[in-house]
Amino acid sequence: MTVGEAGHGGSPEGAGPSSPSAGAGTAPPAAGASFHEMWRELLPIGRHAGSGGYRRYAWTGADAECREWFREQAEARGLAYEVDRNGNQWAWLGDPAAGDAVVTGSHLDSVPDGGAFDGPLGVVSSFAALDELRGRGTRFTRPLALVNFGDEEGARFGLACVGSRLTAGRLTAEQAHRLTDGDGVALPRAMEAAGYDPEAIGPDPERLARIGAFVELHVEQGRALDLSGDRVGVASAIWPHGRWRFDFRGEANHAGTTRLVDRRDPMLSYAQTVLAARREAELAGAVATFGKVAVEPNGVNAIPSLVRGWLDSRAADQETLDEVVGGVEKAAREYATAHGVDLDVVRESFTPVVEFDHALRDELARILGKDTGLTVPVLGTGAGHDAGILSGSVPTAMLFVRNPTGVSHSPAEFAAEDDCVAGVRALADVLEGLACR
């Protein structure tokens, strides 16, 4: 099968692969031109005028626009397009049923007011890499698929990687159905409103069995590549990480008439716990962040009755992570007792350390270094990804593209144009090396 051949045609979104478009046989643009054209098209979708960041939340209008963009890109290239039972989008070159497929892609959703690169860089680069390979006249011996995983960031329903977790059986349908957003809208209702069937969600072992390797390209969420002077790196592992909810319950009262000694103010315990998290993380060489808080009754002139804060913590190994979170909880309980406040701590999500498939990781480094003779840097990361979720089911690997600012989950997130194109070509080299042997 040649790279220019279209996949199998079929039916509308949600029901199976769709038919190739009439323009599938046109010559593909060069990698750089292809990347920039797609990037310009995607850039305005979900961008907030006030913050300059993105609000592409799962099953919203912005998400629908991103999903339509993915479909258009797939059909413009004559790929067989389908949406799986969990809402993940797929674009196939070759027969999916043949098995041992090489898959690449990422996600298109965002954190609140996030940057442009986290997720979309991997999806845009996957299409651009295919264009690069078609320009080379590459012939595949294995099927190739491009994917957009749904709800990776967890910005709306509070759980990251919902689409890939469901597919891999790491999240049950019952658990998913209990997820709600900040307005109390349940995941099933949101999916129905977007035109999808929430009763169909669940493990998808048959689909996973088709995959021989999954490679995700992602902007680096740190400065390791900038410091080393490299444009592209290979991931070694994802740190263990999780999210914990701290509920501090006190007594609502009047801010102007209640003596300080008579107060049961949960805000004091919460504030001290935020500082404790920073202290524990510094001592352990880890990271810990209280980045989200909800207050009731949330009045300027009212002492809160409830302060609910979410802790995100990550470390290089499980023992260190347990030490950090345990230290934060111990301190929080001491502060709560001192202020007459009740405390509940709930672990909402957790992902153990993910060691990417060593053979696949080493193969990526070999492919990328074979023509230059250079050693490709191998990096650990504290960020979670769909590749990490799938790693327990299929061989997975990741490529990172340099981020000179080191900033992520912010409008200041950045990757230079030349580095993005270098990432596209590196991904094309990897896909060619994996799918043409």
C-alpha positions in Angstrom: 0.0 0.0 0.0 1.4 3.4 -0.9 1.1 6.4 1.4 -1.1 8.1 -1.2 -3.8 5.4 -1.1 -7.0 6.3 0.6 -8.6 4.2 3.4 -12.0 2.5 3.4 -15.1 4.7 3.0 -18.3 4.5 5.0 -20.8 6.4 7.0 -21.4 9.6 9.1 -19.6 10.6 12.2 -20.1 8.3 15.1 -21.1 5.4 13.0 -17.8 4.4 11.3 -15.3 5.5 8.7 -16.3 8.2 6.3 -15.6 8.4 2.5 -12.5 10.1 1.2 -13.0 13.5 -0.3 -12.6 14.2 -4.0 -9.5 16.2 -3.4 -7.5 13.3 -1.9 -5.3 12.9 -4.9 -3.8 16.4 -5.0 -0.1 16.7 -4.3 0.5 17.4 -0.5 2.2 20.7 0.5 5.7 20.7 2.0 5.9 20.0 5.8 6.4 23.6 6.8 3.7 25.0 4.6 1.3 22.3 5.6 1.9 22.9 9.3 1.5 26.7 9.1 -1.7 26.5 7.0 -3.4 24.2 9.5 -2.0 26.1 12.5 -3.6 29.3 11.2 -6.9 27.7 10.7 -7.0 26.2 14.2 -5.6 29.2 16.1 -8.8 31.3 16.5 -11.0 28.4 17.7 -11.9 28.8 21.3 -9.6 31.7 21.9 -10.8 34.1 24.6 -10.5 37.7 23.7 -9.8 38.9 27.2 -7.1 36.5 28.3 -5.6 35.5 25.0 -5.8 31.9 26.2 -8.0 29.0 25.1 -11.3 27.6 26.5 -11.7 24.5 24.4 -13.7 22.4 27.0 -15.1 19.0 26.3 -18.4 18.8 24.5 -18.8 22.6 24.1 -19.1 24.7 21.0 -15.4 25.3 20.8 -14.7 21.6 21.1 -17.2 20.9 18.3 -15.4 23.3 16.1 -12.0 21.6 16.8 -13.6 18.2 16.1 -15.0 19.5 12.8 -11.5 20.8 11.9 -10.0 17.4 12.5 -12.6 15.7 10.3 -12.0 18.2 7.5 -8.3 17.5 7.7 -8.8 13.8 7.6 -11.2 13.9 4.6 -9.1 16.4 2.7 -6.3 13.8 2.8 -8.5 10.9 1.7 -8.2 9.2 5.1 -10.9 6.9 6.5 -12.5 8.9 9.3 -14.4 7.5 12.4 -15.4 8.4 15.9 -15.1 5.6 18.5 -17.5 4.7 21.2 -15.8 7.1 23.6 -15.8 10.1 21.3 -12.2 9.9 20.2 -11.6 10.8 16.6 -9.5 8.6 14.2 -8.2 9.0 10.7 -6.9 5.9 9.0 -4.5 5.2 6.1 -4.7 1.5 5.3 -7.0 -1.2 6.7 -7.6 -0.8 10.5 -8.5 -4.4 10.7 -5.0 -5.4 9.5 -3.6 -4.8 13.0 -0.1 -3.7 14.1 -0.9 -0.1 13.2 1.3 2.8 13.9 -0.7 5.6 15.6 0.1 9.2 16.3 -1.8 12.2 17.6 -2.7 14.0 20.8 -5.7 16.2 21.9 -7.3 19.5 20.9 -9.0 20.5 24.2 -7.5 23.0 26.7 -7.2 23.9 30.3 -8.9 27.2 31.3 -7.1 30.0 29.4 -4.4 27.5 28.3 -1.9 28.0 25.6 -2.1 27.2 21.9 0.5 24.3 21.8 -0.4 21.8 24.5 -2.2 19.1 22.6 -2.9 20.8 19.2 0.8 20.8 18.3 0.7 17.0 18.3 -2.5 16.8 16.2 -1.4 19.4 13.7 2.1 17.8 13.5 0.6 14.4 12.8 -1.2 15.6 9.7 1.8 17.6 8.6 4.0 14.6 9.1 1.8 12.6 6.8 2.0 15.3 4.2 5.8 15.2 4.5 5.8 11.4 4.0 3.6 11.7 1.0 5.9 14.3 -0.4 8.8 11.8 0.0 6.8 9.1 -1.8 7.0 6.9 1.3 5.4 3.4 1.1 4.0 1.9 4.3 3.9 -1.7 5.2 1.7 -1.1 8.3 -1.6 0.8 8.7 -1.2 4.4 10.0 -3.8 6.2 12.1 -4.0 9.8 13.4 -6.1 10.4 16.6 -7.6 13.2 18.6 -8.4 12.0 22.1 -11.4 13.6 23.8 -11.3 15.5 27.1 -7.6 15.0 27.8 -7.2 18.1 30.1 -10.2 17.4 32.3 -11.0 21.1 32.5 -14.7 20.6 32.5 -15.3 17.4 34.5 -12.3 17.4 36.7 -10.7 14.2 35.5 -7.9 14.2 32.9 -7.7 11.9 29.9 -11.3 10.7 30.0 -11.3 9.6 26.3 -8.2 7.4 26.6 -9.0 6.2 30.1 -12.4 4.9 28.9 -10.8 3.2 25.9 -8.1 1.5 28.0 -10.5 0.5 30.8 -8.9 2.8 33.3 -12.3 4.5 33.8 -15.6 2.6 33.9 -18.8 3.8 32.3 -20.4 4.0 35.7 -17.6 6.3 37.0 -17.7 8.5 33.9 -21.5 8.9 34.2 -21.0 10.3 37.7 -18.7 13.1 36.5 -20.2 16.6 36.6 -19.0 20.0 35.6 -19.0 23.2 37.7 -22.6 23.9 36.7 -23.8 20.4 37.8 -24.1 19.2 34.2 -23.4 15.4 34.1 -21.1 14.0 31.4 -23.9 11.9 29.8 -26.0 15.0 29.4 -23.1 17.0 27.9 -22.4 14.2 25.4 -26.0 13.9 24.4 -26.2 17.7 23.9 -23.2 17.4 21.6 -24.9 14.6 19.6 -23.1 11.6 21.0 -24.3 8.5 22.8 -23.2 8.3 26.5 -24.6 4.7 26.8 -22.0 3.4 24.3 -18.9 4.5 26.3 -16.6 1.9 27.8 -13.5 -0.2 27.3 -12.5 -0.8 23.7 -10.0 -3.7 23.7 -10.7 -4.5 20.0 -9.5 -1.1 19.0 -6.4 -1.2 21.2 -5.6 -4.6 19.7 -5.2 -3.0 16.3 -2.3 -0.8 17.6 1.3 -1.9 17.4 2.8 1.4 18.5 1.5 4.8 19.6 3.8 7.9 19.4 2.6 11.2 20.8 4.3 14.5 19.9 3.9 17.2 22.5 5.4 20.6 23.3 7.8 20.3 26.2 6.3 21.6 29.4 9.6 22.7 30.9 13.0 24.0 29.7 15.2 21.0 29.5 15.5 21.1 25.7 16.1 24.9 25.8 18.9 24.4 28.3 20.5 21.6 26.3 20.1 23.4 23.0 18.1 20.6 21.3 15.0 21.1 19.3 13.5 17.6 19.8 13.7 15.0 22.6 12.3 11.6 23.5 10.4 10.9 26.7 11.7 8.4 29.2 8.9 8.4 31.8 5.9 10.3 33.3 6.2 11.0 37.0 3.5 9.6 39.2 0.9 12.3 39.9 -2.6 12.9 41.2 -5.3 15.3 42.4 -6.5 15.6 45.9 -9.5 17.7 47.2 -9.2 19.3 50.6 -12.6 20.4 52.1 -12.2 22.8 55.0 -15.5 23.2 56.8 -16.0 26.0 59.3 -18.8 28.3 60.3 -20.3 31.1 58.2 -20.6 34.4 60.0 -20.5 38.1 59.6 -17.1 39.5 58.7 -17.8 42.8 60.5 -19.3 41.7 63.8 -17.6 38.4 64.6 -14.6 38.7 66.9 -11.5 37.0 65.6 -11.3 34.7 68.6 -14.9 33.5 68.0 -14.3 32.6 64.4 -14.1 29.1 62.8 -12.6 30.4 59.6 -11.6 27.7 57.1 -9.8 30.2 54.9 -7.0 30.4 57.5 -6.4 26.7 57.5 -6.5 26.6 53.7 -4.0 29.4 53.3 -1.6 27.8 55.7 -2.0 24.5 53.8 -1.1 26.2 50.5 2.2 27.3 52.1 2.8 23.9 53.6 2.4 22.3 50.1 5.1 24.6 48.8 7.4 23.8 51.7 6.9 20.0 51.4 7.5 20.0 47.7 10.7 22.1 48.1 12.1 19.7 50.7 11.4 16.6 48.6 12.5 18.0 45.2 8.9 17.5 43.9 6.1 19.9 42.9 2.8 20.6 44.6 0.2 23.2 43.6 -3.2 24.4 44.9 -4.4 25.9 41.7 -8.2 25.7 42.1 -10.4 26.9 45.0 -14.1 27.1 45.7 -15.5 29.2 48.6 -19.0 29.2 50.1 -20.9 31.4 50.5 -18.2 33.5 48.7 -19.2 36.9 50.0 -16.9 39.8 50.6 -18.5 40.5 54.0 -18.9 36.8 55.0 -16.6 34.4 56.8 -16.6 31.3 54.7 -18.4 28.1 55.8 -16.4 26.0 53.3 -13.2 26.4 51.5 -12.5 23.6 49.0 -9.0 23.5 47.4 -7.6 21.0 44.9 -4.0 19.9 45.2 -2.0 18.7 42.2 1.2 17.0 43.2 3.9 15.1 41.2 7.3 13.6 41.9 9.9 11.5 40.3 8.9 8.4 42.2 6.0 7.0 44.2 7.8 7.2 47.6 8.5 10.8 47.2 5.0 11.6 46.1 3.5 9.8 49.1 5.9 11.7 51.3 4.8 15.1 49.9 1.1 14.5 49.9 1.2 12.9 53.4 3.1 15.9 54.7 0.6 18.3 53.2 -2.3 16.4 54.7 -0.7 16.2 58.1 -0.1 19.9 58.2 -3.6 20.6 57.0 -5.1 18.6 59.8 -3.0 20.4 62.4 -4.1 23.8 61.0 -7.8 22.7 60.9 -7.7 21.6 64.5 -6.1 24.8 65.6 -8.8 26.9 64.0 -11.8 24.6 65.0 -12.3 23.5 61.4 -13.3 20.1 60.0 -11.3 18.6 57.2 -12.0 15.9 54.6 -9.3 14.9 52.0 -10.4 12.9 48.9 -8.1 11.6 46.2 -9.9 12.3 43.0 -7.5 10.9 40.5 -4.1 9.2 40.5 -1.7 7.9 37.8 1.3 5.8 38.9 4.8 6.3 37.3 4.7 5.5 33.6 7.9 4.0 32.1 7.5 4.3 28.3 8.3 1.1 26.4 12.1 0.9 26.4 12.4 -0.8 23.1 10.2 1.7 21.3 11.9 4.6 23.1 15.3 3.4 22.0 14.1 2.8 18.5 12.9 6.4 18.3 16.3 7.6 19.5 18.0 5.4 16.9 15.8 6.6 14.1 16.3 10.3 14.9 20.1 9.9 15.4 20.9 7.6 12.5 21.5 10.3 9.8 23.1 12.9 12.1 25.0 10.7 14.5 23.8 12.9 17.3 22.5 11.6 20.7 18.8 12.5 21.1 18.1 13.7 24.7 15.8 11.5 26.8 13.7 13.4 29.2 11.4 12.7 32.1 8.2 14.7 32.5 5.8 15.6 35.3 2.9 16.1 33.0 0.3 13.4 32.2 -0.6 12.5 28.7 -2.9 10.1 26.8 0.3 8.2 25.9 0.8 7.4 29.5 -2.8 6.1 29.9 -2.4 3.8 26.9 1.1 2.6 27.9 -0.4 -0.3 29.9 -2.2 -1.6 26.8 0.1 -0.9 23.8 3.7 0.2 23.3 3.9 4.0 23.6 6.5 6.7 23.2 6.6 10.5 23.1 8.5 13.2 21.3 9.0 16.6 22.8 9.4 19.9 20.9 11.5 22.7 22.5 9.6 25.3 24.6 12.1 28.2 25.2 9.9 29.8 27.9 9.2 26.6 29.8 5.7 28.0 30.3 2.7 25.7 29.8 -1.0 25.8 30.6 -0.8 29.6 29.9 -1.2 31.9 27.0 2.6 32.4 27.2 3.2 28.8 26.1 5.4 28.9 23.1 7.4 27.0 20.5 9.3 28.6 17.6 8.2 28.0 14.0 11.5 26.4 13.1 11.3 24.0 16.1 7.7 23.1 15.2 8.8 22.2 11.7 11.7 20.2 13.1 9.2 18.4 15.2 7.1 17.5 12.2 10.1 16.2 10.3 11.2 14.2 13.4 7.7 12.7 13.7 7.7 11.9 10.0 11.1 10.1 10.3 9.8 8.1 13.2 6.6 7.1 11.4 8.5 6.1 8.4 11.0 4.1 10.4 8.2 2.3 12.3 5.6 1.8 9.6 7.9 0.9 6.6 9.9 -2.0 7.9 
